[in-house]
Amino acid sequence: EWPVERLRPHDESRLMFGEPEESIAYDTMLESVRKNGILEPLVARADGTLLAGHLRLSCAKRSGITRVPVRILPPFDQYQDEVVFVVRSN
């Protein structure tokens, strides 16, 4: 588990998907997180850059959750591969 302050959105995520709060699934996810917590670990680089789970992180923060489960991925060989992962995971 990591403190939520240690995680930051991937630059490409905001460009592609906008802010998590703008998602049509936000209210449903928020209700789920408030009821059940974070069930699926967020995915990040070792430096805290979030690769998957931007919506869950936003809901956790809004719900007052201060620590979330995180799975760390090894570095990608190319930045392009990382961006593909971000798109497919979100």
Buried (B, 14 or more C-beta within 10 A) or exposed (E): EBEBEEBEBBEBBEEEBEEBEEBEEBEEBBEBBBEEEBEEBBBBBEEBBBBBBBBBBBBBBBBEBEEBBBEBEEEBEEEEEBBEBBEEBB
